[in-house]
Amino acid sequence: MAGTIKPRDSKELRQAVEWALADNVTLDVRGQGSKLALGKPMHCDQVLDLSAIAGIVDYAPEELVVTLRAGTPLRDVEALLAQRNQMLAFEPPDLGPLLGQEAGRGTLVGAVMGNLAGSRRVSAGAARDHLLGFSGVNGRGEAFKSGGRVMKNVTGYDLSKLLAGSWGTLAVLDEVSIKVLPAPDQTRTLFLFGLADDAAVQAMCLAMGSPHDVSGAAHVDGRTALRLEGVAPSVEARLKGLRELLATSGAKMEELGTLESRAFWREVRDVAPLAAAPDAVVWKISCPPTEGPGIVSRIRALRPATEAFYDWSGGLIWLALPASADADHATVRGALGAAGGHATLIRAPEAVRASVPVFHPQPAALAGLARRVKESFDPKRLFNPGRMG
Amino acid sequence: MQMPPLDPAILARRSEIVAALRAIVPGEGVIDETDGMRPYECDALSAYRQMPLVVVLPETVAQVSSILRYCQDNKVKVVPRGAGTSLSGGAMPVGDAILLGLGKFNRVLEIDYANRCVRVQPGVTNLGISAAVEHEGFYYAPDPSSQIACSIGGNVAENSGGVHCLKYGLTTNNLLGIEMVLLGGEVVRLGGKHLDSEGYDLMGLMTGSEGLLGVVTEVTVRLLRKPSTARAMLLGFPTEAGAADCVAAVIASGIIPAGMEMMDKDAVKCAEAYVSAGYPMDVEGLLIVELDGPQVEVDHLVARVEEIAKARGATTCRVSRDEQERVLFWAGRKAAFPAVGQITPDYMCLDGSVPRGRLVEVLAEMRKMSKTYGLRVVNVFHAGDGNLHPLILFDANDPSELRRAEEFGADILRLCVRVGGVLTGEHGVGIEKRDLMGEQFTEIDLDQQMRVKCAFDPDHLLNPGKVFPKLRRCAELGRVVVHHNKLPFPDIPRF
């Protein structure tokens, strides 16, 4: 059993990495460990626990930026922003229940490390689009920073983009600055009932391409949901416009009010529709929206028991397949074919994740580039070795 | 501006290099005559000029690949160039480097309305993308002032912004995919019509990398549906501080306008004399605020912004009545730089970004510096996101004025960094801010960036002399230095 080292500030963090470097100690870098079951299984010498480097450093609502330490719980940040009617526009999901943990855990930096995003990804971007800057320690034990706290910044390489989605394999962050946005006054949802997958995606794409500012488009359990957010008169007008636009679909329509809408989109965000069957393997596919239904039907042709729902206007597919030794990775990835996109294995038993590629395999030239980028930050592969395969 | 010393061995091999390029790109695609190369001797930072070794204008990805493989194999430097509109010298030639122009990559390859994206070659202009989809009610959101001329490939290299990025984001937030050629000639595709990366976000890294990492040969960007209504407001204030306060108050109230620009008194005067936009002449600070969306939303927000502005002492508040007037309100802002050019032999345009809350202080400090240096400064900028564009007026024929202007500019950028801002918000580092990088970054910060550069270009062949104040050899940067501490952290909690 690996020991745990728990630095209390940036200086101790840097010392810990220096020591790991000197003694060739691999580090399992984690905040609260809420997403440990995601990624390739690791066998590290030590756990580097960042939960003690926590707290808000600065929150300036009129600047639309919050600066916080790596161990700060996501829930605390969301509560703080809510007091000033602001939000994390990328809607970081709570994958706890899906991954067999309790709800409400996890750090904001953990969500950034996975570049996670909820339904608003299609209109507001992912974590990558909201990480303005950071400071941290690289695999040479050097404290460094990149980016800043301002909205517009092209000074030097945008390393924030690399760090978002790196699953802790490039550097250990101790502080981040995150862009925040005003929370909408109202949230309404228009449901269309009974559309088949391809008709649903067609309707969602039509809605996304309309001037009605749709901020979420999901198709779950025969319900096609379109989210509208903003000030009341605007939401009302756009709801009316959307109904008219989609009348030709012939689908029965229904509206949800603000509170029910928020609950519904939270469930979509947290992949609640697939969390119920704990033994199923769960995949996440990112694809061009119009390719979504084809991909799902190709998988279902081989694995009829597949459960699926769509977010991001069809561009995000969540899949649950019956448990199997290889998570049906060849079937799932094969279904993408020439459509473009990638499939990530989100939930599977440790033995399965150890034997199949969790992250979508890259062509050799790209894989080589990614390896050299990794080495440029962490030449001795101290941080989360092997987690991304 | 000091550029790396020219390599005499490369200069001596010029005819051999030209011949090699001719073998790759036949006909008029290789330019080695002085007159023919003249149009490429500078970009929009025209104070600095340098003839390239040779200009090559490939037409196919295979040719770009062969050129970069040749450069890698023969250790020849190469400077990529789009439309040459960089304001920071990003596309300025290097005397011992091939200039690789992508102007012939000018085709729109695919328009996909259902997936709301368009796939184009990198030489297509920014405005050309919107023009290709306008008839269907769509557009491409980032709108740098040079959008009529600048190329989308250059936008990717510089992570270009524009007036509307306050609400709709920069290039990086609107980019879906690229194809690029690595030094050595490998062609890779990043992203596509889908979202996010399966591994490290190399496309995000490429965006804004100023042509130092690879050569982009295809670009896929997100299209947006045009908002049904857009209205612009002119808000005039008796003080600059009043205008700046209003900017912060609008954002704090939860409104993100499509654009929120500020002009100082001199900028207003110049612009008005130049295009007669109907600007109020009795104000110290003028805001142009654009709100877009459904009609009811725009009406609602216009009323709220008006209320906020009046509470902050606005003496002018005009709302565009129709599209023609909206365009007119913007015409003055868009022509502000050339308008200022009418009253001065030369001007230098800066690009620092600061926290919105420090705008008042920074503007006041700039006025003081203006007195110290004996040079006028005019301000026209993206107030909504704190991105300043101070214009320093000077006469380049007077060497002492040029030197003072450069020092004044550097002082303004130092001020930006000191108040928590950055050297450049959207124009890029290039050669212009290269030597100021140390104001914002430590040597370790810069070394980390250079190591990333080494992962793509181990011999520093791509766009050399840009961004980094001093180059270190990749082999030297790659060494791992281990500090053997005995018991380095006896107090850190362990379990």
Interface residues (C-beta under 8 A of the other chain):
Chain A: G3 T4 I5 K6 P7 R8 E12 Q15 A16 E18 W19 L21 A22 A52 A60 P61 E62 E63 L64 V65 N85 Q86 N115 A117 R121 V122 G125 A126 R128 D129 N138 R140 G141 E142 A143 F144 K145 S146 G148 R149 V150 M151 K152 N153 V154 T155 G156 Y157 D158 L159 S160 K161 L162 A164 G165 S166 L170 L181 P182 A183 Q202 C205 M208 G209 S210 P211 H212 D213 G230 V231 P233 S234 E236 A237 R238 G241 S286 C287 P288 P289 T290 W312 G315 L316 G340 G341 H342 T344 F359 H360 Q362 P363 A365 L366 A367 L369 A370 R372 V373 K374 E375 S376 F377 P379 K380 M388
Chain B: D112 Y113 A114 N115 R116 G137 F138 E158 N159 G161 C165 L166 G169 L170 T172 N173 L182 E186 V187 V188 L190 G192 K193 H194 L195 D196 S197 E198 G199 Y200 D201 L202 M203 G204 L205 T207 G208 S209 R225 K226 P227 S228 A248 A249 I251 A252 G254 I255 I256 G293 P294 Q295 V296 E297 D299 H300 L301 S353 V354 P355 R356 G357 H382 D385 G386 N387 G420 G421 V422 L423 T424 G425 E426 H427 G428 V429 K433 M437 Q440 F441 T442 I444 D445 L446 D447 Q448 Q449 R451 V452 K453 C454 A455 F456 V467 G478 V480 V481 V482 H483 H484 N485 P488 F489 D491 I492 P493 R494 F495
